[in-house]
Amino acid sequence: MKNLIRLSEYSRSDVENIFHIADELQRGKYKELTT
């Protein structure tokens, strides 16, 4: 989670999108894209 230190380099919307994608990945919704 060291990358969180660099979040200031992104706009708020980008950060929210990154976390949304990460949440979706954890739910396996993008499993077909990562295999």
mmCIF file of the N, C-alpha and C atoms, coordinates in Angstrom:
data_MODEL
# 
_entry.id   MODEL 
# 
loop_
_atom_site.group_PDB 
_atom_site.id 
_atom_site.type_symbol 
_atom_site.label_atom_id 
_atom_site.label_alt_id 
_atom_site.label_comp_id 
_atom_site.label_asym_id 
_atom_site.label_entity_id 
_atom_site.label_seq_id 
_atom_site.pdbx_PDB_ins_code 
_atom_site.Cartn_x 
_atom_site.Cartn_y 
_atom_site.Cartn_z 
_atom_site.occupancy 
_atom_site.B_iso_or_equiv 
_atom_site.pdbx_formal_charge 
_atom_site.auth_seq_id 
_atom_site.auth_comp_id 
_atom_site.auth_asym_id 
_atom_site.auth_atom_id 
_atom_site.pdbx_PDB_model_num 
ATOM 1   N N  . MET A 1 1  ? 0.839   -1.216  0.000   1.00 0.00 ? 1  MET A N  1 
ATOM 2   C CA . MET A 1 1  ? 0.000   0.000   0.000   1.00 0.00 ? 1  MET A CA 1 
ATOM 3   C C  . MET A 1 1  ? 0.867   1.257   0.000   1.00 0.00 ? 1  MET A C  1 
ATOM 4   N N  . LYS A 1 2  ? 2.140   1.090   -0.290  1.00 0.00 ? 2  LYS A N  1 
ATOM 5   C CA . LYS A 1 2  ? 3.032   2.251   -0.323  1.00 0.00 ? 2  LYS A CA 1 
ATOM 6   C C  . LYS A 1 2  ? 2.604   3.245   -1.389  1.00 0.00 ? 2  LYS A C  1 
ATOM 7   N N  . ASN A 1 3  ? 1.906   2.748   -2.410  1.00 0.00 ? 3  ASN A N  1 
ATOM 8   C CA . ASN A 1 3  ? 1.490   3.615   -3.514  1.00 0.00 ? 3  ASN A CA 1 
ATOM 9   C C  . ASN A 1 3  ? 0.541   4.707   -3.049  1.00 0.00 ? 3  ASN A C  1 
ATOM 10  N N  . LEU A 1 4  ? -0.117  4.501   -1.897  1.00 0.00 ? 4  LEU A N  1 
ATOM 11  C CA . LEU A 1 4  ? -1.068  5.495   -1.413  1.00 0.00 ? 4  LEU A CA 1 
ATOM 12  C C  . LEU A 1 4  ? -0.384  6.831   -1.145  1.00 0.00 ? 4  LEU A C  1 
ATOM 13  N N  . ILE A 1 5  ? 0.914   6.773   -0.863  1.00 0.00 ? 5  ILE A N  1 
ATOM 14  C CA . ILE A 1 5  ? 1.663   7.996   -0.594  1.00 0.00 ? 5  ILE A CA 1 
ATOM 15  C C  . ILE A 1 5  ? 1.672   8.902   -1.820  1.00 0.00 ? 5  ILE A C  1 
ATOM 16  N N  . ARG A 1 6  ? 1.552   8.289   -3.001  1.00 0.00 ? 6  ARG A N  1 
ATOM 17  C CA . ARG A 1 6  ? 1.671   9.047   -4.243  1.00 0.00 ? 6  ARG A CA 1 
ATOM 18  C C  . ARG A 1 6  ? 0.314   9.500   -4.782  1.00 0.00 ? 6  ARG A C  1 
ATOM 19  N N  . LEU A 1 7  ? -0.742  9.283   -4.003  1.00 0.00 ? 7  LEU A N  1 
ATOM 20  C CA . LEU A 1 7  ? -2.067  9.626   -4.502  1.00 0.00 ? 7  LEU A CA 1 
ATOM 21  C C  . LEU A 1 7  ? -2.213  11.117  -4.777  1.00 0.00 ? 7  LEU A C  1 
ATOM 22  N N  . SER A 1 8  ? -1.402  11.934  -4.104  1.00 0.00 ? 8  SER A N  1 
ATOM 23  C CA . SER A 1 8  ? -1.503  13.374  -4.304  1.00 0.00 ? 8  SER A CA 1 
ATOM 24  C C  . SER A 1 8  ? -1.166  13.773  -5.736  1.00 0.00 ? 8  SER A C  1 
ATOM 25  N N  . GLU A 1 9  ? -0.539  12.851  -6.474  1.00 0.00 ? 9  GLU A N  1 
ATOM 26  C CA . GLU A 1 9  ? -0.173  13.145  -7.858  1.00 0.00 ? 9  GLU A CA 1 
ATOM 27  C C  . GLU A 1 9  ? -1.370  13.013  -8.796  1.00 0.00 ? 9  GLU A C  1 
ATOM 28  N N  . TYR A 1 10 ? -2.442  12.425  -8.285  1.00 0.00 ? 10 TYR A N  1 
ATOM 29  C CA . TYR A 1 10 ? -3.620  12.192  -9.121  1.00 0.00 ? 10 TYR A CA 1 
ATOM 30  C C  . TYR A 1 10 ? -4.746  13.132  -8.709  1.00 0.00 ? 10 TYR A C  1 
ATOM 31  N N  . SER A 1 11 ? -5.659  13.363  -9.634  1.00 0.00 ? 11 SER A N  1 
ATOM 32  C CA . SER A 1 11 ? -6.842  14.134  -9.280  1.00 0.00 ? 11 SER A CA 1 
ATOM 33  C C  . SER A 1 11 ? -7.769  13.248  -8.467  1.00 0.00 ? 11 SER A C  1 
ATOM 34  N N  . ARG A 1 12 ? -8.699  13.860  -7.749  1.00 0.00 ? 12 ARG A N  1 
ATOM 35  C CA . ARG A 1 12 ? -9.613  13.088  -6.905  1.00 0.00 ? 12 ARG A CA 1 
ATOM 36  C C  . ARG A 1 12 ? -10.398 12.073  -7.734  1.00 0.00 ? 12 ARG A C  1 
ATOM 37  N N  . SER A 1 13 ? -10.867 12.455  -8.901  1.00 0.00 ? 13 SER A N  1 
ATOM 38  C CA . SER A 1 13 ? -11.668 11.542  -9.723  1.00 0.00 ? 13 SER A CA 1 
ATOM 39  C C  . SER A 1 13 ? -10.831 10.347  -10.160 1.00 0.00 ? 13 SER A C  1 
ATOM 40  N N  . ASP A 1 14 ? -9.556  10.578  -10.480 1.00 0.00 ? 14 ASP A N  1 
ATOM 41  C CA . ASP A 1 14 ? -8.690  9.471   -10.879 1.00 0.00 ? 14 ASP A CA 1 
ATOM 42  C C  . ASP A 1 14 ? -8.504  8.492   -9.722  1.00 0.00 ? 14 ASP A C  1 
ATOM 43  N N  . VAL A 1 15 ? -8.315  9.051   -8.513  1.00 0.00 ? 15 VAL A N  1 
ATOM 44  C CA . VAL A 1 15 ? -8.126  8.205   -7.337  1.00 0.00 ? 15 VAL A CA 1 
ATOM 45  C C  . VAL A 1 15 ? -9.371  7.371   -7.083  1.00 0.00 ? 15 VAL A C  1 
ATOM 46  N N  . GLU A 1 16 ? -10.532 8.013   -7.190  1.00 0.00 ? 16 GLU A N  1 
ATOM 47  C CA . GLU A 1 16 ? -11.779 7.274   -6.959  1.00 0.00 ? 16 GLU A CA 1 
ATOM 48  C C  . GLU A 1 16 ? -11.941 6.176   -7.995  1.00 0.00 ? 16 GLU A C  1 
ATOM 49  N N  . ASN A 1 17 ? -11.562 6.452   -9.249  1.00 0.00 ? 17 ASN A N  1 
ATOM 50  C CA . ASN A 1 17 ? -11.667 5.456   -10.308 1.00 0.00 ? 17 ASN A CA 1 
ATOM 51  C C  . ASN A 1 17 ? -10.721 4.283   -10.044 1.00 0.00 ? 17 ASN A C  1 
ATOM 52  N N  . ILE A 1 18 ? -9.517  4.602   -9.586  1.00 0.00 ? 18 ILE A N  1 
ATOM 53  C CA . ILE A 1 18 ? -8.542  3.550   -9.289  1.00 0.00 ? 18 ILE A CA 1 
ATOM 54  C C  . ILE A 1 18 ? -9.084  2.622   -8.208  1.00 0.00 ? 18 ILE A C  1 
ATOM 55  N N  . PHE A 1 19 ? -9.652  3.208   -7.153  1.00 0.00 ? 19 PHE A N  1 
ATOM 56  C CA . PHE A 1 19 ? -10.160 2.379   -6.070  1.00 0.00 ? 19 PHE A CA 1 
ATOM 57  C C  . PHE A 1 19 ? -11.407 1.617   -6.496  1.00 0.00 ? 19 PHE A C  1 
ATOM 58  N N  . HIS A 1 20 ? -12.201 2.221   -7.364  1.00 0.00 ? 20 HIS A N  1 
ATOM 59  C CA . HIS A 1 20 ? -13.387 1.520   -7.868  1.00 0.00 ? 20 HIS A CA 1 
ATOM 60  C C  . HIS A 1 20 ? -12.958 0.292   -8.671  1.00 0.00 ? 20 HIS A C  1 
ATOM 61  N N  . ILE A 1 21 ? -11.957 0.458   -9.533  1.00 0.00 ? 21 ILE A N  1 
ATOM 62  C CA . ILE A 1 21 ? -11.452 -0.658  -10.326 1.00 0.00 ? 21 ILE A CA 1 
ATOM 63  C C  . ILE A 1 21 ? -10.871 -1.731  -9.406  1.00 0.00 ? 21 ILE A C  1 
ATOM 64  N N  . ALA A 1 22 ? -10.124 -1.312  -8.397  1.00 0.00 ? 22 ALA A N  1 
ATOM 65  C CA . ALA A 1 22 ? -9.543  -2.274  -7.461  1.00 0.00 ? 22 ALA A CA 1 
ATOM 66  C C  . ALA A 1 22 ? -10.640 -3.055  -6.744  1.00 0.00 ? 22 ALA A C  1 
ATOM 67  N N  . ASP A 1 23 ? -11.707 -2.358  -6.367  1.00 0.00 ? 23 ASP A N  1 
ATOM 68  C CA . ASP A 1 23 ? -12.823 -3.029  -5.692  1.00 0.00 ? 23 ASP A CA 1 
ATOM 69  C C  . ASP A 1 23 ? -13.489 -4.026  -6.625  1.00 0.00 ? 23 ASP A C  1 
ATOM 70  N N  . GLU A 1 24 ? -13.686 -3.628  -7.869  1.00 0.00 ? 24 GLU A N  1 
ATOM 71  C CA . GLU A 1 24 ? -14.291 -4.536  -8.851  1.00 0.00 ? 24 GLU A CA 1 
ATOM 72  C C  . GLU A 1 24 ? -13.384 -5.744  -9.091  1.00 0.00 ? 24 GLU A C  1 
ATOM 73  N N  . LEU A 1 25 ? -12.066 -5.503  -9.123  1.00 0.00 ? 25 LEU A N  1 
ATOM 74  C CA . LEU A 1 25 ? -11.131 -6.608  -9.321  1.00 0.00 ? 25 LEU A CA 1 
ATOM 75  C C  . LEU A 1 25 ? -11.233 -7.604  -8.173  1.00 0.00 ? 25 LEU A C  1 
ATOM 76  N N  . GLN A 1 26 ? -11.369 -7.084  -6.950  1.00 0.00 ? 26 GLN A N  1 
ATOM 77  C CA . GLN A 1 26 ? -11.484 -7.972  -5.794  1.00 0.00 ? 26 GLN A CA 1 
ATOM 78  C C  . GLN A 1 26 ? -12.755 -8.802  -5.872  1.00 0.00 ? 26 GLN A C  1 
ATOM 79  N N  . ARG A 1 27 ? -13.778 -8.252  -6.490  1.00 0.00 ? 27 ARG A N  1 
ATOM 80  C CA . ARG A 1 27 ? -15.034 -8.986  -6.629  1.00 0.00 ? 27 ARG A CA 1 
ATOM 81  C C  . ARG A 1 27 ? -14.975 -9.969  -7.795  1.00 0.00 ? 27 ARG A C  1 
ATOM 82  N N  . GLY A 1 28 ? -13.900 -9.892  -8.588  1.00 0.00 ? 28 GLY A N  1 
ATOM 83  C CA . GLY A 1 28 ? -13.707 -10.842 -9.678  1.00 0.00 ? 28 GLY A CA 1 
ATOM 84  C C  . GLY A 1 28 ? -14.437 -10.467 -10.952 1.00 0.00 ? 28 GLY A C  1 
ATOM 85  N N  . LYS A 1 29 ? -14.957 -9.240  -11.042 1.00 0.00 ? 29 LYS A N  1 
ATOM 86  C CA . LYS A 1 29 ? -15.726 -8.853  -12.221 1.00 0.00 ? 29 LYS A CA 1 
ATOM 87  C C  . LYS A 1 29 ? -14.845 -8.676  -13.450 1.00 0.00 ? 29 LYS A C  1 
ATOM 88  N N  . TYR A 1 30 ? -13.544 -8.458  -13.221 1.00 0.00 ? 30 TYR A N  1 
ATOM 89  C CA . TYR A 1 30 ? -12.640 -8.295  -14.357 1.00 0.00 ? 30 TYR A CA 1 
ATOM 90  C C  . TYR A 1 30 ? -11.735 -9.513  -14.511 1.00 0.00 ? 30 TYR A C  1 
ATOM 91  N N  . LYS A 1 31 ? -12.166 -10.630 -13.918 1.00 0.00 ? 31 LYS A N  1 
ATOM 92  C CA . LYS A 1 31 ? -11.331 -11.824 -13.939 1.00 0.00 ? 31 LYS A CA 1 
ATOM 93  C C  . LYS A 1 31 ? -10.990 -12.225 -15.366 1.00 0.00 ? 31 LYS A C  1 
ATOM 94  N N  . GLU A 1 32 ? -11.936 -12.060 -16.271 1.00 0.00 ? 32 GLU A N  1 
ATOM 95  C CA . GLU A 1 32 ? -11.699 -12.465 -17.654 1.00 0.00 ? 32 GLU A CA 1 
ATOM 96  C C  . GLU A 1 32 ? -10.663 -11.562 -18.324 1.00 0.00 ? 32 GLU A C  1 
ATOM 97  N N  . LEU A 1 33 ? -10.447 -10.388 -17.791 1.00 0.00 ? 33 LEU A N  1 
ATOM 98  C CA . LEU A 1 33 ? -9.471  -9.475  -18.395 1.00 0.00 ? 33 LEU A CA 1 
ATOM 99  C C  . LEU A 1 33 ? -8.060  -9.732  -17.878 1.00 0.00 ? 33 LEU A C  1 
ATOM 100 N N  . THR A 1 34 ? -7.961  -10.406 -16.733 1.00 0.00 ? 34 THR A N  1 
ATOM 101 C CA . THR A 1 34 ? -6.645  -10.592 -16.113 1.00 0.00 ? 34 THR A CA 1 
ATOM 102 C C  . THR A 1 34 ? -6.101  -11.983 -16.345 1.00 0.00 ? 34 THR A C  1 
ATOM 103 N N  . THR A 1 35 ? -6.868  -12.855 -17.022 1.00 0.00 ? 35 THR A N  1 
ATOM 104 C CA . THR A 1 35 ? -6.403  -14.222 -17.250 1.00 0.00 ? 35 THR A CA 1 
ATOM 105 C C  . THR A 1 35 ? -5.858  -14.372 -18.662 1.00 0.00 ? 35 THR A C  1 
# 
